[in-house]
């Protein structure tokens, strides 16, 4: 590590983590003309996508696949090459990350097996100077080697899926069977022939429950509020493709109206969940939905229908190997798996820079720039958001924003303005979603990307595209959001590459889906959207304008 460079030298930035977000950060900092040193606690790139049998590391499980199509998981500056499957597994994601790292020469910037232990701001030399940062590291393999270096900026890409959150039920400490968190789950082999209880019904909870139920003698899934469990539309030939235009229309409906439209489509699935005690107790868009793969080999609803998955609302206590549920029933169990999420924590960051409370309420402007008790600059966080969609697109845009910010080309608003924006977003989430720590960092992916990209002029606005690339307007507005949409304009734009990626991925990931549907099916969907939903949106917007003097947009 080098000392703080003189003004005449290039800025030197520290990047913490070399997973998906870390790789993007390294590349964009280099692209912006800065030197980069990245610190990765493991011995390879990939972060949680790098499967390993080691249960102490937070990684995917053996069967993990992306739950959005390939097009949404591609970085805008490096389209996923031909030959990759549309529903990629973790091996495919790692192959893509390795190609990306090699393409842009990122490995030379990474110090592997290195844990960051402390990050501390160093006072600016004068009023015109930005802060510099002291970064302390140690050998992650226990060799005792410690280093300290000073940098012109820090990008934190260490993620928020490292510290498991579990529930301390009464008597759990005396439970004689296997107790584990999804953090350490790799596959279902150790649950064969066992009586299992799974706590939590998020994406991991539904996937793990499905896998365990195929080999266990009994599987009970515990979910206090139940869930809306949405079958992955990629595996559903009748599912419709929701476009940017569709989202613009639906987002102008009141929350209860848009919820009703989706709930009507999911009613058969809800009835099935109600029968086993897992039906949702909240409206569809009041929570981050559970997206189940619904593939041939792992089908949650098939297992429910065949009676292999039971549901309970809660656990009262454990007595030895007996689990007592809140509905008065009980069962003998051999294993308990907590799929209860993670604690957001950055132990190497002083609390006066970024404080993390029990509710995960982070004072991060645009979910990136800390506005803590100490007034500092030149530090950014990437990946601290919970989207309904793929993180790759967020990492791509966030990294470019961070690069402009740390290079000095992008100025942030006043601290007061940033505080107001943070408070407004927390207030919105508190009103929109039911109160839970996971919802404090929840974002609606397309509106969030638009808002973030606006900071670097990369939002694909209609009028801008009309003058810049009118031939792409139809695809941008009639297909789902993909990373290439944010490479058409502004900083980091590459019109030819983006156009190629949009056309290629539409053909590979979406066109065949629409072709599977009959012409009548396509027409019926468009008639519903333009003939029913659009007039409803216009009505509610006019009503709001007449009663409150303003319109609204509630994208979910």
Secondary structure, DSSP 8 states (H G I E B T S, - for coil): ------TTS--EEEEE--SHHHHHHHHHHHHTT-EEEEE-SSSSS-GGGS--S-TTS----TT-B-SS-GGGGSBTTB---TTS-SS-BHHHHHHHHHHHHHHTT-GGGEE-SEEEEEEEEE--SSTTS--EEEEEEEETTS---EEEEEESEEEE---S-SEE-----TTGGG--SEEEEGGG---SGGGTT-EEEEE--SHHHHHHHHHHHTTSSEEEEE-SS---EEE-GGG-TT-----HHHHHHHTTS-HHHHHHHHHHHTHHHHHHHHHTT---SS-GGGS--EEE---SS--HHHHHHTT--EEES-EEEEETTEEEETTS-EEE-SEEEE---EE---TTB-TTT----TT----EETTTEE--SS---SEEE-S--EESS-HHHHHHHHHHHHHHHHHTSS----HHHHHHHHHHHHHHHHHHS-S-GGGGGEE-HHHHHHHHHGGGT----HHHHHHH-GGGHHHHHHS---GGGGGSSSTT--HHHHHHHHHHHIIIIIIHHHHHS-HHHHHHHHHIIIIIIHHHHHHHHHHHHHHHSS------
